[in-house]
């Protein structure tokens, strides 16, 4: 049961970070293209 909680937390962090990384990558690409 504890493992499920940890997995949920890791998944929650991953879901939070993926859009942030995509946004950061897009932002960096725009800066390099500008």
Secondary structure as UniProt FT lines:
FT   HELIX           2..33
//
